[in-house]
């Protein structure tokens, strides 16, 4: 396993656990949030689904 694989896995897990993308960006040393979100966009559908579920719970 390469270091890059560990780094990518850690970032994906952090995002999947709800860590704010800005924090992940800073941990990775990315210069822009766009770079982080474009690189880890495969995690976004799960986050969107979770957000929709939370909104549904609030609005009942």
Buried (B, 14 or more C-beta within 10 A) or exposed (E): EEEEEEEBEEBBEBBBEEEEBEEBBEBBEBEEBEEBBEBBEEBEEEBEEEEEEEEEEEEE
